[in-house]
Amino acid sequence: MATVTAQQQKWLLKKFHTLCARLNMDADMKLALISGYGVESSKDLTNAELLELCDKLNEIANPEDAKIDKMRKRVIAAIGGWLRMIGKGDEGINYIKGVACQAAKVDNFNKIPLERLTTIYNMFLRKQKDAKSVNEVVGKITYEVRFGTDSNLLN
């Protein structure tokens, strides 16, 4: 029976060659690509190297997938930043994805379309910026009340 690592390598090799075929790469192009890793055969690549190559080739073959994946990561970062700001920074990725799903009114994070992801991302960034601005003003007013100074809030 093959080990998990061997099975994974077999799957990654198949994926690598499928992506190469989809991109109409000939044998010389494949060799040029893998020679950057110091090998002469794709079978000599580690699983991590194969995964990296497959990710790069997939980005070339499916640029829209790469774009939506990047926006998903941005949404996760924006929601995570907002949660940290409000004191709930210890929540995990599933909680963050759940917040995004609630905002988009869908049941699966990967079903949120690109346009909706962009809107959610911008809204959570705006919430953070607005909260920082309000907190600065509140801090100035609190300082004035506490210490009786008269700073100019318009500056």
mmCIF file of the C-alpha atoms, coordinates in Angstrom:
data_MODEL
# 
_entry.id   MODEL 
# 
loop_
_atom_site.group_PDB 
_atom_site.id 
_atom_site.type_symbol 
_atom_site.label_atom_id 
_atom_site.label_alt_id 
_atom_site.label_comp_id 
_atom_site.label_asym_id 
_atom_site.label_entity_id 
_atom_site.label_seq_id 
_atom_site.pdbx_PDB_ins_code 
_atom_site.Cartn_x 
_atom_site.Cartn_y 
_atom_site.Cartn_z 
_atom_site.occupancy 
_atom_site.B_iso_or_equiv 
_atom_site.pdbx_formal_charge 
_atom_site.auth_seq_id 
_atom_site.auth_comp_id 
_atom_site.auth_asym_id 
_atom_site.auth_atom_id 
_atom_site.pdbx_PDB_model_num 
ATOM 1   C CA . MET A 1 1   ? 0.000   0.000  0.000   1.00 0.00 ? 1   MET A CA 1 
ATOM 2   C CA . ALA A 1 2   ? 1.361   3.438  -0.942  1.00 0.00 ? 2   ALA A CA 1 
ATOM 3   C CA . THR A 1 3   ? 2.093   5.946  1.768   1.00 0.00 ? 3   THR A CA 1 
ATOM 4   C CA . VAL A 1 4   ? 0.091   9.146  2.057   1.00 0.00 ? 4   VAL A CA 1 
ATOM 5   C CA . THR A 1 5   ? 3.105   11.119 0.841   1.00 0.00 ? 5   THR A CA 1 
ATOM 6   C CA . ALA A 1 6   ? 3.468   8.880  -2.236  1.00 0.00 ? 6   ALA A CA 1 
ATOM 7   C CA . GLN A 1 7   ? -0.256  9.140  -2.960  1.00 0.00 ? 7   GLN A CA 1 
ATOM 8   C CA . GLN A 1 8   ? -0.097  12.899 -2.596  1.00 0.00 ? 8   GLN A CA 1 
ATOM 9   C CA . GLN A 1 9   ? 2.908   13.088 -4.922  1.00 0.00 ? 9   GLN A CA 1 
ATOM 10  C CA . LYS A 1 10  ? 1.101   10.976 -7.521  1.00 0.00 ? 10  LYS A CA 1 
ATOM 11  C CA . TRP A 1 11  ? -1.920  13.284 -7.347  1.00 0.00 ? 11  TRP A CA 1 
ATOM 12  C CA . LEU A 1 12  ? 0.268   16.419 -7.534  1.00 0.00 ? 12  LEU A CA 1 
ATOM 13  C CA . LEU A 1 13  ? 2.204   15.044 -10.528 1.00 0.00 ? 13  LEU A CA 1 
ATOM 14  C CA . LYS A 1 14  ? -1.070  14.359 -12.329 1.00 0.00 ? 14  LYS A CA 1 
ATOM 15  C CA . LYS A 1 15  ? -2.310  17.848 -11.506 1.00 0.00 ? 15  LYS A CA 1 
ATOM 16  C CA . PHE A 1 16  ? 1.009   19.377 -12.640 1.00 0.00 ? 16  PHE A CA 1 
ATOM 17  C CA . HIS A 1 17  ? 0.908   17.610 -15.997 1.00 0.00 ? 17  HIS A CA 1 
ATOM 18  C CA . THR A 1 18  ? -2.782  18.408 -16.493 1.00 0.00 ? 18  THR A CA 1 
ATOM 19  C CA . LEU A 1 19  ? -2.120  22.102 -15.897 1.00 0.00 ? 19  LEU A CA 1 
ATOM 20  C CA . CYS A 1 20  ? 0.865   22.024 -18.234 1.00 0.00 ? 20  CYS A CA 1 
ATOM 21  C CA . ALA A 1 21  ? -1.298  20.439 -20.936 1.00 0.00 ? 21  ALA A CA 1 
ATOM 22  C CA . ARG A 1 22  ? -4.036  23.016 -20.382 1.00 0.00 ? 22  ARG A CA 1 
ATOM 23  C CA . LEU A 1 23  ? -1.424  25.750 -20.877 1.00 0.00 ? 23  LEU A CA 1 
ATOM 24  C CA . ASN A 1 24  ? -0.140  24.001 -24.052 1.00 0.00 ? 24  ASN A CA 1 
ATOM 25  C CA . MET A 1 25  ? 3.346   23.533 -22.607 1.00 0.00 ? 25  MET A CA 1 
ATOM 26  C CA . ASP A 1 26  ? 5.650   21.214 -24.519 1.00 0.00 ? 26  ASP A CA 1 
ATOM 27  C CA . ALA A 1 27  ? 8.368   19.019 -22.962 1.00 0.00 ? 27  ALA A CA 1 
ATOM 28  C CA . ASP A 1 28  ? 11.026  21.731 -23.323 1.00 0.00 ? 28  ASP A CA 1 
ATOM 29  C CA . MET A 1 29  ? 8.851   24.282 -21.545 1.00 0.00 ? 29  MET A CA 1 
ATOM 30  C CA . LYS A 1 30  ? 8.175   21.836 -18.693 1.00 0.00 ? 30  LYS A CA 1 
ATOM 31  C CA . LEU A 1 31  ? 11.883  21.087 -18.406 1.00 0.00 ? 31  LEU A CA 1 
ATOM 32  C CA . ALA A 1 32  ? 12.704  24.794 -18.284 1.00 0.00 ? 32  ALA A CA 1 
ATOM 33  C CA . LEU A 1 33  ? 10.098  25.234 -15.562 1.00 0.00 ? 33  LEU A CA 1 
ATOM 34  C CA . ILE A 1 34  ? 11.287  22.398 -13.323 1.00 0.00 ? 34  ILE A CA 1 
ATOM 35  C CA . SER A 1 35  ? 14.980  23.041 -13.919 1.00 0.00 ? 35  SER A CA 1 
ATOM 36  C CA . GLY A 1 36  ? 14.545  26.138 -11.786 1.00 0.00 ? 36  GLY A CA 1 
ATOM 37  C CA . TYR A 1 37  ? 14.203  23.690 -8.902  1.00 0.00 ? 37  TYR A CA 1 
ATOM 38  C CA . GLY A 1 38  ? 17.458  21.920 -9.793  1.00 0.00 ? 38  GLY A CA 1 
ATOM 39  C CA . VAL A 1 39  ? 15.838  18.738 -11.123 1.00 0.00 ? 39  VAL A CA 1 
ATOM 40  C CA . GLU A 1 40  ? 15.448  17.134 -14.532 1.00 0.00 ? 40  GLU A CA 1 
ATOM 41  C CA . SER A 1 41  ? 12.188  15.300 -13.915 1.00 0.00 ? 41  SER A CA 1 
ATOM 42  C CA . SER A 1 42  ? 8.967   16.368 -12.239 1.00 0.00 ? 42  SER A CA 1 
ATOM 43  C CA . LYS A 1 43  ? 9.155   13.116 -10.243 1.00 0.00 ? 43  LYS A CA 1 
ATOM 44  C CA . ASP A 1 44  ? 12.234  14.505 -8.465  1.00 0.00 ? 44  ASP A CA 1 
ATOM 45  C CA . LEU A 1 45  ? 10.311  17.497 -7.075  1.00 0.00 ? 45  LEU A CA 1 
ATOM 46  C CA . THR A 1 46  ? 9.156   17.444 -3.468  1.00 0.00 ? 46  THR A CA 1 
ATOM 47  C CA . ASN A 1 47  ? 5.458   17.620 -2.715  1.00 0.00 ? 47  ASN A CA 1 
ATOM 48  C CA . ALA A 1 48  ? 5.895   21.206 -1.486  1.00 0.00 ? 48  ALA A CA 1 
ATOM 49  C CA . GLU A 1 49  ? 7.617   22.181 -4.743  1.00 0.00 ? 49  GLU A CA 1 
ATOM 50  C CA . LEU A 1 50  ? 4.938   20.456 -6.815  1.00 0.00 ? 50  LEU A CA 1 
ATOM 51  C CA . LEU A 1 51  ? 2.225   22.221 -4.854  1.00 0.00 ? 51  LEU A CA 1 
ATOM 52  C CA . GLU A 1 52  ? 3.950   25.571 -5.389  1.00 0.00 ? 52  GLU A CA 1 
ATOM 53  C CA . LEU A 1 53  ? 4.282   24.929 -9.125  1.00 0.00 ? 53  LEU A CA 1 
ATOM 54  C CA . CYS A 1 54  ? 0.667   23.800 -9.402  1.00 0.00 ? 54  CYS A CA 1 
ATOM 55  C CA . ASP A 1 55  ? -0.514  26.927 -7.602  1.00 0.00 ? 55  ASP A CA 1 
ATOM 56  C CA . LYS A 1 56  ? 1.481   29.147 -9.972  1.00 0.00 ? 56  LYS A CA 1 
ATOM 57  C CA . LEU A 1 57  ? 0.258   27.293 -13.055 1.00 0.00 ? 57  LEU A CA 1 
ATOM 58  C CA . ASN A 1 58  ? -3.319  27.383 -11.790 1.00 0.00 ? 58  ASN A CA 1 
ATOM 59  C CA . GLU A 1 59  ? -3.060  31.167 -11.389 1.00 0.00 ? 59  GLU A CA 1 
ATOM 60  C CA . ILE A 1 60  ? -1.964  31.426 -15.013 1.00 0.00 ? 60  ILE A CA 1 
ATOM 61  C CA . ALA A 1 61  ? -4.630  29.008 -16.258 1.00 0.00 ? 61  ALA A CA 1 
ATOM 62  C CA . ASN A 1 62  ? -7.441  30.437 -14.121 1.00 0.00 ? 62  ASN A CA 1 
ATOM 63  C CA . PRO A 1 63  ? -6.757  34.118 -13.374 1.00 0.00 ? 63  PRO A CA 1 
ATOM 64  C CA . GLU A 1 64  ? -10.323 34.690 -12.153 1.00 0.00 ? 64  GLU A CA 1 
ATOM 65  C CA . ASP A 1 65  ? -9.886  31.951 -9.518  1.00 0.00 ? 65  ASP A CA 1 
ATOM 66  C CA . ALA A 1 66  ? -6.712  33.635 -8.301  1.00 0.00 ? 66  ALA A CA 1 
ATOM 67  C CA . LYS A 1 67  ? -8.500  36.990 -8.118  1.00 0.00 ? 67  LYS A CA 1 
ATOM 68  C CA . ILE A 1 68  ? -11.409 35.657 -6.055  1.00 0.00 ? 68  ILE A CA 1 
ATOM 69  C CA . ASP A 1 69  ? -9.049  33.680 -3.806  1.00 0.00 ? 69  ASP A CA 1 
ATOM 70  C CA . LYS A 1 70  ? -7.047  36.838 -3.114  1.00 0.00 ? 70  LYS A CA 1 
ATOM 71  C CA . MET A 1 71  ? -10.234 38.726 -2.256  1.00 0.00 ? 71  MET A CA 1 
ATOM 72  C CA . ARG A 1 72  ? -11.351 35.926 0.081   1.00 0.00 ? 72  ARG A CA 1 
ATOM 73  C CA . LYS A 1 73  ? -8.066  36.300 1.961   1.00 0.00 ? 73  LYS A CA 1 
ATOM 74  C CA . ARG A 1 74  ? -8.540  40.071 2.124   1.00 0.00 ? 74  ARG A CA 1 
ATOM 75  C CA . VAL A 1 75  ? -12.057 39.651 3.511   1.00 0.00 ? 75  VAL A CA 1 
ATOM 76  C CA . ILE A 1 76  ? -10.750 37.280 6.170   1.00 0.00 ? 76  ILE A CA 1 
ATOM 77  C CA . ALA A 1 77  ? -8.032  39.774 7.105   1.00 0.00 ? 77  ALA A CA 1 
ATOM 78  C CA . ALA A 1 78  ? -10.462 42.720 7.212   1.00 0.00 ? 78  ALA A CA 1 
ATOM 79  C CA . ILE A 1 79  ? -12.995 40.899 9.375   1.00 0.00 ? 79  ILE A CA 1 
ATOM 80  C CA . GLY A 1 80  ? -10.198 39.568 11.601  1.00 0.00 ? 80  GLY A CA 1 
ATOM 81  C CA . GLY A 1 81  ? -8.853  43.108 12.046  1.00 0.00 ? 81  GLY A CA 1 
ATOM 82  C CA . TRP A 1 82  ? -12.288 44.420 12.939  1.00 0.00 ? 82  TRP A CA 1 
ATOM 83  C CA . LEU A 1 83  ? -12.823 41.584 15.434  1.00 0.00 ? 83  LEU A CA 1 
ATOM 84  C CA . ARG A 1 84  ? -9.463  42.343 17.081  1.00 0.00 ? 84  ARG A CA 1 
ATOM 85  C CA . MET A 1 85  ? -10.406 45.996 17.263  1.00 0.00 ? 85  MET A CA 1 
ATOM 86  C CA . ILE A 1 86  ? -13.659 45.231 19.103  1.00 0.00 ? 86  ILE A CA 1 
ATOM 87  C CA . GLY A 1 87  ? -11.959 42.790 21.480  1.00 0.00 ? 87  GLY A CA 1 
ATOM 88  C CA . LYS A 1 88  ? -12.937 39.491 19.849  1.00 0.00 ? 88  LYS A CA 1 
ATOM 89  C CA . GLY A 1 89  ? -9.544  38.777 18.297  1.00 0.00 ? 89  GLY A CA 1 
ATOM 90  C CA . ASP A 1 90  ? -9.366  35.253 19.670  1.00 0.00 ? 90  ASP A CA 1 
ATOM 91  C CA . GLU A 1 91  ? -12.035 33.958 17.276  1.00 0.00 ? 91  GLU A CA 1 
ATOM 92  C CA . GLY A 1 92  ? -10.973 31.384 14.712  1.00 0.00 ? 92  GLY A CA 1 
ATOM 93  C CA . ILE A 1 93  ? -11.168 31.237 10.942  1.00 0.00 ? 93  ILE A CA 1 
ATOM 94  C CA . ASN A 1 94  ? -14.544 29.475 10.966  1.00 0.00 ? 94  ASN A CA 1 
ATOM 95  C CA . TYR A 1 95  ? -16.043 32.295 13.030  1.00 0.00 ? 95  TYR A CA 1 
ATOM 96  C CA . ILE A 1 96  ? -14.607 34.873 10.606  1.00 0.00 ? 96  ILE A CA 1 
ATOM 97  C CA . LYS A 1 97  ? -15.984 32.972 7.613   1.00 0.00 ? 97  LYS A CA 1 
ATOM 98  C CA . GLY A 1 98  ? -19.341 32.770 9.409   1.00 0.00 ? 98  GLY A CA 1 
ATOM 99  C CA . VAL A 1 99  ? -19.382 36.550 9.815   1.00 0.00 ? 99  VAL A CA 1 
ATOM 100 C CA . ALA A 1 100 ? -18.690 36.928 6.088   1.00 0.00 ? 100 ALA A CA 1 
ATOM 101 C CA . CYS A 1 101 ? -21.448 34.449 5.251   1.00 0.00 ? 101 CYS A CA 1 
ATOM 102 C CA . GLN A 1 102 ? -23.927 36.339 7.430   1.00 0.00 ? 102 GLN A CA 1 
ATOM 103 C CA . ALA A 1 103 ? -22.935 39.613 5.780   1.00 0.00 ? 103 ALA A CA 1 
ATOM 104 C CA . ALA A 1 104 ? -23.395 38.077 2.318   1.00 0.00 ? 104 ALA A CA 1 
ATOM 105 C CA . LYS A 1 105 ? -26.490 36.117 3.322   1.00 0.00 ? 105 LYS A CA 1 
ATOM 106 C CA . VAL A 1 106 ? -25.096 32.820 2.049   1.00 0.00 ? 106 VAL A CA 1 
ATOM 107 C CA . ASP A 1 107 ? -24.449 29.486 3.746   1.00 0.00 ? 107 ASP A CA 1 
ATOM 108 C CA . ASN A 1 108 ? -20.972 28.790 2.334   1.00 0.00 ? 108 ASN A CA 1 
ATOM 109 C CA . PHE A 1 109 ? -17.992 31.151 2.314   1.00 0.00 ? 109 PHE A CA 1 
ATOM 110 C CA . ASN A 1 110 ? -16.802 29.869 -1.073  1.00 0.00 ? 110 ASN A CA 1 
ATOM 111 C CA . LYS A 1 111 ? -20.193 30.717 -2.632  1.00 0.00 ? 111 LYS A CA 1 
ATOM 112 C CA . ILE A 1 112 ? -19.787 34.459 -2.013  1.00 0.00 ? 112 ILE A CA 1 
ATOM 113 C CA . PRO A 1 113 ? -19.334 36.105 -5.424  1.00 0.00 ? 113 PRO A CA 1 
ATOM 114 C CA . LEU A 1 114 ? -16.397 38.427 -6.114  1.00 0.00 ? 114 LEU A CA 1 
ATOM 115 C CA . GLU A 1 115 ? -18.525 41.585 -6.183  1.00 0.00 ? 115 GLU A CA 1 
ATOM 116 C CA . ARG A 1 116 ? -20.029 40.795 -2.777  1.00 0.00 ? 116 ARG A CA 1 
ATOM 117 C CA . LEU A 1 117 ? -16.604 39.917 -1.328  1.00 0.00 ? 117 LEU A CA 1 
ATOM 118 C CA . THR A 1 118 ? -15.319 43.301 -2.495  1.00 0.00 ? 118 THR A CA 1 
ATOM 119 C CA . THR A 1 119 ? -18.223 45.109 -0.833  1.00 0.00 ? 119 THR A CA 1 
ATOM 120 C CA . ILE A 1 120 ? -17.802 43.202 2.440   1.00 0.00 ? 120 ILE A CA 1 
ATOM 121 C CA . TYR A 1 121 ? -14.056 43.871 2.422   1.00 0.00 ? 121 TYR A CA 1 
ATOM 122 C CA . ASN A 1 122 ? -14.561 47.604 1.905   1.00 0.00 ? 122 ASN A CA 1 
ATOM 123 C CA . MET A 1 123 ? -17.264 47.818 4.567   1.00 0.00 ? 123 MET A CA 1 
ATOM 124 C CA . PHE A 1 124 ? -15.147 46.141 7.246   1.00 0.00 ? 124 PHE A CA 1 
ATOM 125 C CA . LEU A 1 125 ? -12.162 48.335 6.381   1.00 0.00 ? 125 LEU A CA 1 
ATOM 126 C CA . ARG A 1 126 ? -14.401 51.414 6.583   1.00 0.00 ? 126 ARG A CA 1 
ATOM 127 C CA . LYS A 1 127 ? -15.724 50.262 9.967   1.00 0.00 ? 127 LYS A CA 1 
ATOM 128 C CA . GLN A 1 128 ? -12.157 50.049 11.270  1.00 0.00 ? 128 GLN A CA 1 
ATOM 129 C CA . LYS A 1 129 ? -11.217 53.491 9.930   1.00 0.00 ? 129 LYS A CA 1 
ATOM 130 C CA . ASP A 1 130 ? -14.399 55.081 11.293  1.00 0.00 ? 130 ASP A CA 1 
ATOM 131 C CA . ALA A 1 131 ? -13.875 53.512 14.707  1.00 0.00 ? 131 ALA A CA 1 
ATOM 132 C CA . LYS A 1 132 ? -10.277 54.770 14.852  1.00 0.00 ? 132 LYS A CA 1 
ATOM 133 C CA . SER A 1 133 ? -11.376 58.297 13.971  1.00 0.00 ? 133 SER A CA 1 
ATOM 134 C CA . VAL A 1 134 ? -14.168 58.264 16.532  1.00 0.00 ? 134 VAL A CA 1 
ATOM 135 C CA . ASN A 1 135 ? -11.858 56.830 19.195  1.00 0.00 ? 135 ASN A CA 1 
ATOM 136 C CA . GLU A 1 136 ? -9.359  59.659 18.579  1.00 0.00 ? 136 GLU A CA 1 
ATOM 137 C CA . VAL A 1 137 ? -12.069 62.301 19.020  1.00 0.00 ? 137 VAL A CA 1 
ATOM 138 C CA . VAL A 1 138 ? -13.419 60.587 22.122  1.00 0.00 ? 138 VAL A CA 1 
ATOM 139 C CA . GLY A 1 139 ? -9.889  60.403 23.516  1.00 0.00 ? 139 GLY A CA 1 
ATOM 140 C CA . LYS A 1 140 ? -9.367  64.147 23.002  1.00 0.00 ? 140 LYS A CA 1 
ATOM 141 C CA . ILE A 1 141 ? -12.707 65.016 24.596  1.00 0.00 ? 141 ILE A CA 1 
ATOM 142 C CA . THR A 1 142 ? -12.050 62.680 27.514  1.00 0.00 ? 142 THR A CA 1 
ATOM 143 C CA . TYR A 1 143 ? -8.648  64.280 28.036  1.00 0.00 ? 143 TYR A CA 1 
ATOM 144 C CA . GLU A 1 144 ? -10.222 67.769 28.002  1.00 0.00 ? 144 GLU A CA 1 
ATOM 145 C CA . VAL A 1 145 ? -12.891 66.790 30.504  1.00 0.00 ? 145 VAL A CA 1 
ATOM 146 C CA . ARG A 1 146 ? -10.445 64.996 32.761  1.00 0.00 ? 146 ARG A CA 1 
ATOM 147 C CA . PHE A 1 147 ? -7.697  67.622 32.765  1.00 0.00 ? 147 PHE A CA 1 
ATOM 148 C CA . GLY A 1 148 ? -9.682  70.767 31.978  1.00 0.00 ? 148 GLY A CA 1 
ATOM 149 C CA . THR A 1 149 ? -7.613  71.702 28.943  1.00 0.00 ? 149 THR A CA 1 
ATOM 150 C CA . ASP A 1 150 ? -9.005  73.279 25.832  1.00 0.00 ? 150 ASP A CA 1 
ATOM 151 C CA . SER A 1 151 ? -7.518  71.599 22.765  1.00 0.00 ? 151 SER A CA 1 
ATOM 152 C CA . ASN A 1 152 ? -8.869  72.563 19.428  1.00 0.00 ? 152 ASN A CA 1 
ATOM 153 C CA . LEU A 1 153 ? -10.833 69.563 18.120  1.00 0.00 ? 153 LEU A CA 1 
ATOM 154 C CA . LEU A 1 154 ? -10.760 70.920 14.612  1.00 0.00 ? 154 LEU A CA 1 
ATOM 155 C CA . ASN A 1 155 ? -6.965  70.466 14.405  1.00 0.00 ? 155 ASN A CA 1 
# 
